């Protein structure tokens, strides 16, 4: 079966620079999220040291929150999500 959209042509996006810094509002939120990730990781570490094995569920929650905050911080610091990177969008 032939492609019904083969006759359509889509313009190519211009190449992006190798290093592109995030705009300040996005970067400031990214730095805040990075600080939050560090706080959650520190809470998990120090909570385990202070309370021992009783804090394992709390440490797991803090570690999960730290991982998600780190993920969000990296997205913000690298320029955010790009939804128009597909040629058909």
Secondary structure, DSSP 8 states (H G I E B T S, - for coil): ---TTTT----------S-----HHHHHHHHHHHHHHHHHHHHHHHHHHHHGGGGHHHHHHHHHHHHHHHHHHHHHHTT---TT-STT-
